[in-house]
Amino acid sequence: MLRYDEADLVRRLAAMPKPARVMFAAACAERLQPLYQRFHDLTGQGDPDSLAATLEAVWRVVLAGQDQEGLAQRQGLAEELVPDEDDDSWTPESAYGQHGAAAVAYAVRTWLADNPAEAGWAARQVYEAADYAAQQGQPELDLNAPDAEQEVLAQPVVQEALAGLAADLAAIDRADREPAGVAARLREQAHDGGERLARLAIP
């Protein structure tokens, strides 16, 4: 059974060059875009087009290898799209909007701050979105029970998320040899995985 180990993940990311870390963070954000779209479709809230444009800018930065004008401002736009739990418009689906928008903001910050922890936080959004979906799908589960954590971890939606993160990390190992090709395949892989994740999270 796959488990989430953020400390180990960040150590691995720290050993990678900056473009590879940003590519991984962008892939994490890509995995959550289908869920963000579901959040928007169900609630009418959020702005998938604006969020997608910001994520597109991150992918362009990776391929160009240099700062693009306005990227810092786009970080702010992504952060503004993170739903507020204290807002009256909050719904159960808002958590997916929260994780989806936050992952994009962390992807931008991974480039701007050049800090592997930012990429780790992008990955955490994928894991936490899946963990939330697993709990939503088991309303009868007693989270204080001794085996509750293991039961949640074993749910298909959580294992799908963790398998996706592992696959993205493995793909990045080839980025130094063929960055453009790896980025294109990684993005497609992450998006396809995100569609599977969304179907598991919101049947």
N, C-alpha and C positions, 0 to 999 in steps of 0.2 A: 504494500500500500504506500502510495506517495504521501509525503508530508511536506509542510511548508517550513523552511528553515531560512529566515531572512538574513541572519548573521552570516551563514555560509554563502548565501547568494551574493551579499554585498562584498564579501571577500573575493569571490570569483570575478565580480564586476570590477573591483579595484585593480585587478591584474590585467584588465583589458585596456586598449587605447580608447580615448574619449569617443570617437565616432561609433565604436562598437557598443559602448554603454548607452549612447543616445539611441542607437538603433534598437537595442533591447527595450528601452523605456517606451519608444514609439510603438513597438510591437505590443507591449502591454496595453497601451492606450487603444490600439487598433482592436484588440480582443474585446474591449468593452463597448465599442461603438454600436454594435447591434443591440446590446442591452440598453444603451442610452436612447437609441431610436425607439425601442419598445416603450420606455418610460415616456418619451414624448408622445407617441401614438396613443397611449392609454390615458394620459393626463392633460395633453395639450400644452404642457409646460416645456421649458428648455428651448434650445436652438441647435438642432443637429447640424445644420448647414454651417453655422459659425464655428462650431466645435470641430467639424471636419476640416474646415479651412485652416484652422490653427494646427491641427495634426498634420495636414499636408505641408505646411510650412516647416514643421520639424523634419519630415522626411527629406524635403529639399535641402535643408541645412546639412543633413547627414551626407548627402550626395555631393553637395558643393564644397563641403569641408571648411566653410567659413560662415561668419554671422550674416544673417539676412536682415535687411531693414525692417524694423517694426516687430521683431520677434519678442522683445521684452514686453511690448504693449499687448501682444497676443497672450502672454502669460496671464496678464490681468484680466483679459476677456474670458479666458478659460475659468479662472477662479470665480469670476462673477456668475458663471453658469452653474456653480456647485449649489444645489438646493440647500436651504437652511432648515435644519430640523425644528427650529422654533417658529418657522413660518406657518401660518394658518393653512397654506395650500399643500402642506406636507401630506404625502400618501405613502402606502407601503412600497409603491414603485419608485418613490423619490430616492430611496437608497441607491438604486441602480443609476439614477441620474447623478447622484453625488459621487459615486465611485468612477463613473465614466468621465465626468468633467475633471475630477481631481487627477485622474491618470494622465490626461492631456496636459494639465498644468505641470505635473511632475516631469513629463517628457520634455517640456520646454525648459524647465529649471535644470534638468540634467545637462543640457547644452550650456546654459548660461552660467551655472555654478561649477560645472565640471566636478561634481561630487557624486561618487558611486551610490551614496545613500539615497539620493534623489531617485535614481533608477530602481533601487530597492523599494522605495515607497510607491513607485508606479506599479511594481509587481504586487505589492501588498493590496492594492485596490482590486486586482483580479481575484486574489485569494479571498478577500473579505466579501466581495460581491457574491462569490460562490458559496461561502460559508453562510451568508445571510439567506441566500436562496434555499440552501439545505434546511435551515431552521424554519423558514416560512413554509416549506413543504412538509414539515413534521410538527404541526402545532401542538400535538399531544406529548412531544418529547420533554422530559424533565431535564433541563440543562444542568441541574445540580446533581443528577445521578452520576455515579462513578464512571459509567461507560458512555456518558453522553457525548463527550468530546470525540471519542473513537467512532461513535455511530454517525456523527455529523461528518467526520473526515471521510468515512467510507461511502458517503452518498455520491452517485455518479456525477452530479454537477461539480462537486469539489474535486474529484479525481480528474475530471475533464480539464478544469482550470489548472491544476498542478501539472498535468501532462503537457498542457499547452506551454506553460512557462518553461518546462524542461526542454521541450522541442525548440522553442525560440532560442534558448541559451545555447543549445547544441548547434543550431544553424549559424549563430554569430561566430563560432570558431573558424568559419571559412571566410569571414568578412575581409580579412587582410588580403586574401588572394584575388577576390572578385567582388569588391564592395557594391557596385551597382547591381550586379546580378543577384547577389545575396539579399540586398535590400528589397528588390522586387519580389523575390520568392518568399522572403520572410513576411512581407506585408500581406501577401496573398494567403500564406499559411495562417497568420494571426487572424485575418478577417474570417476565413473559413471556420477556424476554431471558435471565433467569437459568435458566429451564427449557431454553432452547435451548443455553445454555452447558453445563449439566449433561449434556445428552444427548451433546454433542460430547466432553466431558471423560471421561465414563464411559459408553461406548456400551452 
